[in-house]
Structures are given as C-alpha cells and as structure tokens.
Amino acid sequence: MLDDELHFLLLRAFNHSNRRIDEAIRRIGLLPGQPKILECLNERDGRTAKEICEECILDKSTMTGLLTRMERRGLVRREANETDRRSARVFLTDAGRALLPRIGAIMAAADATATAGMTTAERQDLNEALRRVIANLREADAQESATPRTARPDAAEAE
C-alpha cells in the first residue's frame, strides 16, 4: 500500500506543504523559489548564485531567472565577485529584507499546520529523522556519482 512507502509519504507531504506555501507567497507578490533565496541570503548575505543553487536545491537556469526578476523588483542586488570575475555575489536589499518577517510567518504557519497535534518531542524526532533521510540520500548520490553508470546495479534495468 502506498501509504506505507516512505517515498510516497515524502512526496505527498511535500505536495501539500508546497501548495500551501505557494498560495501564500503569491499573495505577497513572490514566485516559488524566491522566499528560500531571500531566507538563504538572510543566513549568509553575499553568496554566489552557485552557492544559492546548492543550498536551495535549484538548477542554474531557474536560479538565473529568479535572480533577474528579484533584482528588477529591487529585492536583491548583484556585485562583481572580487575573487572570481566570472561570478557575482548576491546581496539582500532593504526591500528584500523587509519581506523576511512575512516569509517567516508563512513558513511557520505551514510548519504548524503540518505538525498540528504533535508534541515538541515528536516534531524534534521528525526533523531528526528527515535529516537522517537527507544525509542517507546525499551519501548515496555521492557514491553513485563516483561509480561509472555501467557498474551500477540499476543500470541493466534502465536499458
């Protein structure tokens, strides 16, 4: 039964949470992906687009479009990277920083809805379990990247 399979539960939880967040962020004039970029820069301003891509799990083409729109709206600014002229550093503007409390409230409300009825300990256990799932999947991705495609167990099935 699908409700007993982790991959399905993760997908379903993401879908419900994402839909709720998407509707709320559009009401404050943001596009999907933009809030997490603003939050990422709030944690450490002046990241490169590549660093933001890695932290926010966005591909380069999506990131480029989002940053261009955000720059036009005055939410971020780009400056030449002094150590690598091929890239730029991205910084929050006052307008971008001003949206952070609203973004935080939207995310907190989505999290509260998702964990309604759970104790603090259950929420902490859930977060820890998800961190372990993510670490396991990252490790598997790294190992697969280091293994030639033809040597992988699933390679024969894909052909």
N, CA, C and O of each residue as an XYZ file, in Angstrom:
636
protein
N       0.845     -1.179      0.000
C       0.000      0.000      0.000
C       0.892      1.243      0.000
O       1.863      1.312      0.753
N       0.566      2.211     -0.833
C       1.401      3.399     -0.990
C       1.578      4.181      0.306
O       2.641      4.760      0.532
N       0.567      4.209      1.155
C       0.675      4.968      2.405
C       1.688      4.378      3.382
O       1.960      4.977      4.422
N       2.243      3.223      3.064
C       3.282      2.624      3.898
C       4.679      2.814      3.302
O       5.662      2.337      3.869
N       4.774      3.509      2.160
C       6.057      3.685      1.483
C       6.580      5.100      1.694
O       5.897      6.082      1.406
N       7.799      5.180      2.200
C       8.392      6.469      2.555
C       8.407      7.438      1.382
O       8.023      8.598      1.536
N       8.846      6.979      0.203
C       8.947      7.892     -0.939
C       7.598      8.527     -1.260
O       7.532      9.700     -1.630
N       6.535      7.760     -1.118
C       5.202      8.284     -1.402
C       4.775      9.277     -0.330
O       4.200     10.319     -0.645
N       5.048      8.968      0.924
C       4.696      9.878      2.023
C       5.462     11.196      1.908
O       4.895     12.267      2.121
N       6.750     11.115      1.571
C       7.533     12.336      1.395
C       6.982     13.177      0.251
O       6.860     14.396      0.375
N       6.654     12.540     -0.842
C       6.102     13.243     -1.997
C       4.769     13.896     -1.660
O       4.529     15.051     -2.013
N       3.922     13.168     -0.988
C       2.609     13.685     -0.614
C       2.731     14.852      0.366
O       2.045     15.863      0.209
N       3.596     14.724      1.375
C       3.804     15.800      2.346
C       4.357     17.041      1.640
O       3.901     18.156      1.895
N       5.334     16.851      0.759
C       5.896     17.978      0.022
C       4.820     18.666     -0.809
O       4.728     19.893     -0.812
N       4.018     17.893     -1.504
C       2.982     18.459     -2.366
C       2.013     19.327     -1.572
O       1.713     20.446     -1.987
N       1.523     18.839     -0.451
C       0.567     19.599      0.362
C       1.219     20.850      0.949
O       0.632     21.932      0.910
N       2.413     20.708      1.484
C       3.120     21.838      2.075
C       3.451     22.876      1.009
O       3.247     24.072      1.218
N       3.955     22.426     -0.120
C       4.346     23.326     -1.195
C       3.153     24.112     -1.736
O       3.267     25.309     -2.001
N       2.027     23.454     -1.896
C       0.830     24.132     -2.394
C       0.390     25.234     -1.431
O       0.047     26.338     -1.852
N       0.403     24.925     -0.149
C       0.004     25.881      0.880
C       0.954     27.099      0.872
O       0.508     28.246      0.909
N       2.252     26.828      0.825
C       3.246     27.904      0.819
C       3.157     28.716     -0.472
O       3.211     29.945     -0.437
N       3.021     28.038     -1.604
C       2.944     28.706     -2.904
C       1.797     29.714     -2.945
O       1.978     30.849     -3.386
N       0.631     29.301     -2.488
C      -0.523     30.213     -2.486
C      -0.259     31.431     -1.611
O      -0.597     32.551     -1.995
N       0.330     31.232     -0.463
C       0.589     32.335      0.471
C       1.668     33.287     -0.050
O       1.532     34.503      0.088
N       2.731     32.757     -0.644
C       3.796     33.655     -1.111
C       3.357     34.456     -2.335
O       3.805     35.585     -2.534
N       2.490     33.879     -3.144
C       1.986     34.635     -4.300
C       1.151     35.829     -3.841
O       1.118     36.862     -4.509
N       0.477     35.684     -2.697
C      -0.318     36.799     -2.164
C       0.564     37.970     -1.726
O       0.087     39.103     -1.657
N       1.829     37.720     -1.431
C       2.730     38.826     -1.087
C       3.636     39.199     -2.268
O       4.613     39.930     -2.103
N       3.301     38.691     -3.460
C       3.975     39.107     -4.682
C       5.263     38.376     -5.012
O       6.065     38.865     -5.807
N       5.474     37.203     -4.408
C       6.678     36.428     -4.701
C       6.355     35.201     -5.526
O       5.229     34.705     -5.515
N       7.355     34.720     -6.237
C       7.235     33.498     -7.023
C       7.851     32.324     -6.260
O       8.696     32.529     -5.389
N       7.435     31.104     -6.579
C       8.066     29.943     -5.939
C       9.589     30.004     -6.118
O      10.089     30.327     -7.196
N      10.292     29.695     -5.067
C      11.751     29.732     -5.083
C      12.315     31.018     -4.516
O      13.392     31.008     -3.918
N      11.609     32.130     -4.692
C      12.133     33.398     -4.217
C      12.228     33.487     -2.690
O      13.227     33.998     -2.182
N      11.234     33.011     -1.943
C      11.373     33.101     -0.481
C      12.598     32.359      0.053
O      13.293     32.856      0.939
N      12.858     31.167     -0.489
C      14.005     30.432      0.040
C      15.313     31.107     -0.329
O      16.288     30.993      0.414
N      15.365     31.806     -1.453
C      16.563     32.571     -1.801
C      16.754     33.712     -0.810
O      17.866     33.943     -0.334
N      15.682     34.421     -0.498
C      15.772     35.516      0.473
C      16.191     34.999      1.849
O      17.018     35.611      2.525
N      15.613     33.866      2.257
C      15.990     33.272      3.543
C      17.455     32.820      3.539
O      18.167     32.988      4.529
N      17.887     32.255      2.435
C      19.275     31.793      2.287
C      20.240     32.974      2.416
O      21.256     32.885      3.106
N      19.914     34.074      1.748
C      20.766     35.261      1.826
C      20.705     35.889      3.217
O      21.680     36.483      3.676
N      19.585     35.761      3.870
C      19.486     36.287      5.228
C      20.414     35.527      6.174
O      20.978     36.111      7.099
N      20.569     34.232      5.940
C      21.503     33.431      6.747
C      22.946     33.815      6.475
O      23.760     33.901      7.394
N      23.261     34.047      5.199
C      24.615     34.472      4.828
C      24.538     35.293      3.538
O      24.464     34.747      2.437
N      24.556     36.581      3.700
C      24.461     37.506      2.578
C      25.740     37.452      1.754
O      26.816     37.178      2.285
N      25.623     37.710      0.470
C      26.800     37.772     -0.385
C      27.222     36.440     -0.976
O      28.371     36.276     -1.386
N      26.307     35.497     -1.023
C      26.621     34.197     -1.638
C      26.666     34.350     -3.147
O      26.111     35.295     -3.709
N      27.334     33.407     -3.792
C      27.303     33.352     -5.254
C      26.023     32.628     -5.674
O      25.393     31.950     -4.863
N      25.647     32.773     -6.928
C      24.470     32.065     -7.444
C      24.658     30.560     -7.298
O      23.711     29.843     -6.974
N      25.875     30.079     -7.535
C      26.152     28.646     -7.399
C      25.900     28.179     -5.972
O      25.302     27.123     -5.766
N      26.343     28.945     -4.994
C      26.122     28.596     -3.588
C      24.633     28.589     -3.246
O      24.159     27.730     -2.502
N      23.907     29.557     -3.797
C      22.463     29.616     -3.552
C      21.785     28.402     -4.192
O      20.901     27.796     -3.586
N      22.191     28.048     -5.404
C      21.643     26.863     -6.083
C      21.802     25.620     -5.218
O      20.860     24.847     -5.044
N      22.991     25.437     -4.684
C      23.277     24.254     -3.874
C      22.448     24.255     -2.590
O      21.889     23.227     -2.209
N      22.369     25.401     -1.929
C      21.648     25.489     -0.656
C      20.134     25.352     -0.853
O      19.450     24.719     -0.048
N      19.629     25.945     -1.920
C      18.174     25.976     -2.149
C      17.676     24.865     -3.065
O      16.480     24.778     -3.342
N      18.578     24.024     -3.533
C      18.244     22.911     -4.424
C      17.504     23.422     -5.672
O      16.399     22.983     -5.989
N      18.151     24.357     -6.357
C      17.621     24.923     -7.593
C      18.643     24.711     -8.703
O      19.848     24.715     -8.449
N      18.166     24.525     -9.936
C      19.109     24.403    -11.043
C      19.513     25.802    -11.521
O      18.851     26.794    -11.217
N      20.600     25.855    -12.266
C      21.199     27.131    -12.672
C      20.240     27.996    -13.495
O      20.161     29.206    -13.280
N      19.519     27.390    -14.429
C      18.621     28.188    -15.282
C      17.461     28.770    -14.466
O      17.063     29.914    -14.688
N      16.922     27.996    -13.532
C      15.856     28.505    -12.669
C      16.384     29.647    -11.814
O      15.730     30.679    -11.668
N      17.569     29.456    -11.252
C      18.182     30.476    -10.394
C      18.392     31.774    -11.151
O      18.104     32.851    -10.628
N      18.889     31.685    -12.376
C      19.158     32.880    -13.173
C      17.889     33.690    -13.369
O      17.895     34.907    -13.184
N      16.795     33.024    -13.742
C      15.531     33.723    -13.943
C      14.985     34.335    -12.669
O      14.505     35.469    -12.673
N      15.057     33.587    -11.576
C      14.555     34.099    -10.296
C      15.369     35.315     -9.842
O      14.798     36.317     -9.414
N      16.689     35.229     -9.934
C      17.523     36.355     -9.505
C      17.295     37.589    -10.371
O      17.280     38.709     -9.860
N      17.116     37.394    -11.677
C      16.855     38.525    -12.572
C      15.559     39.221    -12.175
O      15.519     40.449    -12.088
N      14.500     38.455    -11.935
C      13.220     39.043    -11.513
C      13.348     39.740    -10.158
O      12.805     40.824     -9.947
N      14.074     39.094     -9.249
C      14.237     39.668     -7.910
C      15.059     40.959     -7.962
O      14.791     41.902     -7.217
N      16.045     40.993     -8.833
C      16.860     42.196     -8.981
C      16.021     43.333     -9.566
O      16.126     44.473     -9.114
N      15.188     43.032    -10.570
C      14.298     44.038    -11.158
C      13.336     44.628    -10.130
O      13.010     45.814    -10.175
N      12.884     43.774     -9.199
C      11.964     44.235     -8.148
C      12.683     44.930     -7.005
O      12.045     45.465     -6.098
N      14.006     44.923     -7.045
C      14.772     45.580     -6.003
C      14.888     44.768     -4.724
O      15.122     45.333     -3.655
N      14.728     43.436     -4.815
C      14.812     42.577     -3.636
C      16.242     42.131     -3.349
O      16.612     41.885     -2.201
N      17.043     42.031     -4.415
C      18.458     41.657     -4.286
C      19.273     42.543     -5.211
O      18.740     43.186     -6.116
N      20.572     42.562     -4.965
C      21.497     43.231     -5.877
C      22.694     42.318     -6.084
O      23.082     41.561     -5.194
N      23.267     42.405     -7.270
C      24.451     41.596     -7.581
C      25.661     42.514     -7.673
O      25.592     43.630     -8.187
N      26.767     42.002     -7.157
C      28.032     42.732     -7.241
C      29.090     41.781     -7.777
O      29.043     40.576     -7.529
N      30.039     42.335     -8.510
C      31.132     41.516     -9.033
C      31.845     40.825     -7.879
O      32.061     41.404     -6.814
N      32.200     39.576     -8.123
C      32.941     38.786     -7.141
C      34.419     39.152     -7.295
O      35.016     38.917     -8.346
N      34.995     39.716     -6.262
C      36.385     40.174     -6.338
C      37.380     39.035     -6.525
O      38.455     39.244     -7.087
N      37.034     37.826     -6.059
C      37.969     36.701     -6.172
C      37.756     35.884     -7.444
O      38.632     35.114     -7.837
N      36.592     36.047     -8.096
C      36.306     35.298     -9.322
C      35.408     36.156    -10.203
O      34.197     36.214     -9.989
N      35.985     36.810    -11.175
C      35.247     37.747    -12.043
C      34.151     37.064    -12.877
O      33.292     37.744    -13.439
N      34.176     35.727    -12.961
C      33.150     35.025    -13.743
C      31.827     34.913    -12.988
O      30.802     34.578    -13.581
N      31.844     35.191    -11.692
C      30.620     35.075    -10.904
C      30.357     36.371    -10.160
O      31.225     37.239    -10.056
N      29.161     36.480     -9.654
C      28.769     37.658     -8.878
C      28.305     37.209     -7.506
O      27.884     36.067     -7.320
N      28.385     38.101     -6.569
C      27.841     37.853     -5.234
C      26.466     38.506     -5.184
O      26.248     39.568     -5.767
N      25.543     37.856     -4.480
C      24.160     38.338     -4.400
C      23.905     38.803     -2.968
O      24.240     38.114     -2.004
N      23.307     39.984     -2.854
C      23.034     40.582     -1.551
C      21.567     40.974     -1.432
O      20.930     41.357     -2.414
N      21.048     40.873     -0.227
C      19.701     41.357      0.066
C      19.692     42.878      0.029
O      20.659     43.527      0.430
N      18.603     43.432     -0.449
C      18.393     44.880     -0.336
C      17.464     45.103      0.851
O      16.968     44.150      1.450
N      17.235     46.368      1.184
C      16.302     46.668      2.274
C      14.908     46.149      1.940
O      14.198     45.662      2.820
N      14.510     46.253      0.661
C      13.184     45.758      0.255
C      13.084     44.245      0.421
O      12.056     43.736      0.867
N      14.134     43.535      0.069
C      14.150     42.088      0.248
C      14.129     41.714      1.717
O      13.409     40.804      2.129
N      14.919     42.419      2.499
C      14.979     42.162      3.945
C      13.619     42.446      4.600
O      13.239     41.768      5.555
N      12.902     43.428      4.099
C      11.607     43.791      4.674
C      10.566     42.682      4.509
O       9.611     42.617      5.282
N      10.737     41.811      3.515
C       9.797     40.702      3.297
C      10.045     39.514      4.221
O       9.176     38.655      4.372
N      11.203     39.460      4.830
C      11.568     38.286      5.634
C      10.601     37.975      6.782
O      10.301     36.801      6.997
N      10.104     38.955      7.523
C       9.136     38.605      8.578
C       7.868     37.953      8.023
O       7.336     37.021      8.625
N       7.384     38.440      6.880
C       6.186     37.854      6.272
C       6.465     36.443      5.764
O       5.638     35.545      5.917
N       7.635     36.255      5.161
C       8.028     34.921      4.694
C       8.130     33.976      5.881
O       7.624     32.855      5.837
N       8.779     34.427      6.929
C       8.924     33.605      8.134
C       7.577     33.194      8.706
O       7.400     32.056      9.142
N       6.632     34.118      8.702
C       5.294     33.812      9.218
C       4.582     32.781      8.345
O       3.896     31.898      8.859
N       4.744     32.891      7.030
C       4.133     31.933      6.103
C       4.710     30.539      6.331
O       3.971     29.557      6.402
N       6.035     30.462      6.444
C       6.683     29.161      6.637
C       6.320     28.566      7.997
O       6.071     27.365      8.108
N       6.292     29.409      9.029
C       5.939     28.930     10.369
C       4.503     28.413     10.396
O       4.218     27.402     11.038
N       3.591     29.108      9.695
C       2.200     28.661      9.646
C       2.082     27.324      8.921
O       1.324     26.451      9.346
N       2.829     27.161      7.827
C       2.799     25.883      7.096
C       3.345     24.757      7.965
O       2.790     23.659      7.989
N       4.430     25.032      8.677
C       5.008     24.022      9.568
C       4.046     23.681     10.704
O       3.895     22.514     11.065
N       3.400     24.697     11.262
C       2.460     24.462     12.364
C       1.276     23.628     11.894
O       0.815     22.738     12.609
N       0.789     23.912     10.706
C      -0.313     23.123     10.155
C       0.122     21.676      9.950
O      -0.609     20.742     10.279
N       1.330     21.505      9.399
C       1.834     20.156      9.109
C       2.051     19.337     10.373
O       1.898     18.116     10.353
N       2.401     19.991     11.464
C       2.731     19.253     12.688
C       1.670     19.407     13.778
O       1.917     19.113     14.947
N       0.495     19.869     13.379
C      -0.598     20.032     14.352
C      -0.849     18.704     15.068
O      -0.881     17.644     14.443
N      -1.026     18.780     16.375
C      -1.300     17.588     17.161
C      -0.059     16.821     17.587
O      -0.157     15.831     18.311
N       1.108     17.274     17.142
C       2.358     16.609     17.526
C       2.949     17.333     18.739
O       2.814     18.548     18.877
N       3.591     16.581     19.595
C       4.282     17.191     20.721
C       5.598     17.790     20.228
O       6.042     17.512     19.113
N       6.205     18.605     21.064
C       7.512     19.173     20.728
C       8.517     18.056     20.461
O       9.296     18.135     19.511
N       8.501     17.027     21.285
C       9.426     15.892     21.108
C       9.165     15.187     19.773
O      10.109     14.801     19.085
N       7.904     15.019     19.407
C       7.579     14.369     18.128
C       8.061     15.222     16.953
O       8.568     14.683     15.969
N       7.910     16.547     17.043
C       8.397     17.432     15.979
C       9.915     17.340     15.869
O      10.458     17.291     14.766
N      10.599     17.316     17.012
C      12.060     17.196     17.003
C      12.494     15.852     16.423
O      13.450     15.786     15.650
N      11.794     14.786     16.795
C      12.111     13.459     16.255
C      11.887     13.415     14.736
O      12.683     12.832     14.000
N      10.801     14.033     14.282
C      10.520     14.080     12.849
C      11.641     14.817     12.122
O      12.149     14.332     11.110
N      12.028     15.978     12.629
C      13.104     16.744     11.993
C      14.401     15.940     11.957
O      15.099     15.928     10.943
N      14.719     15.276     13.049
C      15.944     14.470     13.100
C      15.877     13.304     12.109
O      16.855     13.008     11.422
N      14.730     12.653     12.040
C      14.574     11.538     11.100
C      14.718     12.030      9.659
O      15.355     11.366      8.841
N      14.134     13.178      9.343
C      14.250     13.722      7.993
C      15.687     14.126      7.676
O      16.141     13.949      6.546
N      16.409     14.666      8.660
C      17.830     14.982      8.449
C      18.615     13.721      8.112
O      19.499     13.744      7.257
N      18.286     12.608      8.794
C      18.970     11.343      8.509
C      18.631     10.842      7.113
O      19.507     10.359      6.395
N      17.359     10.956      6.724
C      16.948     10.552      5.375
C      17.727     11.361      4.342
O      18.248     10.802      3.377
N      17.805     12.664      4.539
C      18.528     13.534      3.605
C      19.996     13.151      3.548
O      20.567     13.050      2.462
N      20.612     12.936      4.698
C      22.034     12.546      4.730
C      22.254     11.220      4.006
O      23.221     11.076      3.257
N      21.371     10.259      4.221
C      21.487      8.963      3.544
C      21.395      9.125      2.031
O      22.168      8.523      1.286
N      20.452      9.935      1.586
C      20.271     10.130      0.150
C      21.432     10.905     -0.463
O      21.857     10.603     -1.578
N      21.951     11.903      0.255
C      23.130     12.634     -0.230
C      24.322     11.706     -0.370
O      25.049     11.757     -1.363
N      24.519     10.859      0.628
C      25.641      9.919      0.589
C      25.489      8.956     -0.590
O      26.458      8.666     -1.292
N      24.281      8.469     -0.799
C      24.032      7.569     -1.931
C      24.281      8.288     -3.260
O      24.855      7.710     -4.183
N      23.846      9.553     -3.353
C      24.092     10.340     -4.569
C      25.589     10.485     -4.823
O      26.050     10.332     -5.954
N      26.343     10.781     -3.768
C      27.795     10.952     -3.911
C      28.450      9.655     -4.359
O      29.337      9.669     -5.213
N      28.019      8.536     -3.788
C      28.590      7.247     -4.172
C      28.242      6.902     -5.612
O      29.080      6.382     -6.348
N      27.010      7.190     -6.017
C      26.601      6.901     -7.394
C      27.338      7.785     -8.386
O      27.668      7.346     -9.488
N      27.597      9.029     -8.001
C      28.340      9.929     -8.884
C      29.759      9.439     -9.106
O      30.347      9.671    -10.162
N      30.303      8.764     -8.110
C      31.680      8.261     -8.200
C      31.760      6.912     -8.902
O      32.852      6.454     -9.238
N      30.612      6.268     -9.130
C      30.576      4.948     -9.750
C      30.175      5.084    -11.215
O      29.173      5.733    -11.512
N      30.930      4.488    -12.139
C      30.523      4.539    -13.550
C      29.111      3.972    -13.733
O      28.743      2.995    -13.080
N      28.345      4.566    -14.596
C      26.947      4.193    -14.822
C      26.784      2.695    -15.103
O      25.853      2.069    -14.598
N      27.660      2.138    -15.881
C      27.516      0.721    -16.257
C      27.765     -0.221    -15.093
O      27.347     -1.379    -15.136
N      28.442      0.258    -14.048
C      28.736     -0.597    -12.897
C      27.633     -0.552    -11.836
O      27.691     -1.291    -10.853
N      26.637      0.303    -12.025
C      25.578      0.432    -11.030
C      24.580     -0.716    -11.162
O      24.302     -1.176    -12.269
N      24.046     -1.174    -10.041
C      23.091     -2.290    -10.072
C      21.843     -1.992    -10.895
O      21.277     -2.906    -11.494
N      21.398     -0.736    -10.940
C      20.176     -0.398    -11.667
C      20.422     -0.113    -13.142
O      19.465      0.132    -13.877
N      21.676     -0.135    -13.603
C      21.995      0.201    -14.994
C      21.380     -0.786    -15.972
O      20.869     -0.377    -17.014
N      21.416     -2.051    -15.666
C      20.851     -3.069    -16.565
C      19.343     -2.929    -16.675
O      18.770     -3.162    -17.739
N      18.703     -2.550    -15.583
C      17.250     -2.390    -15.596
C      16.820     -1.206    -16.444
O      15.764     -1.239    -17.075
N      17.643     -0.153    -16.459
C      17.287      1.058    -17.188
C      17.422      0.875    -18.693
O      16.797      1.605    -19.462
N      18.221     -0.079    -19.121
C      18.469     -0.254    -20.563
C      17.414     -1.067    -21.237
O      17.488     -1.296    -22.444
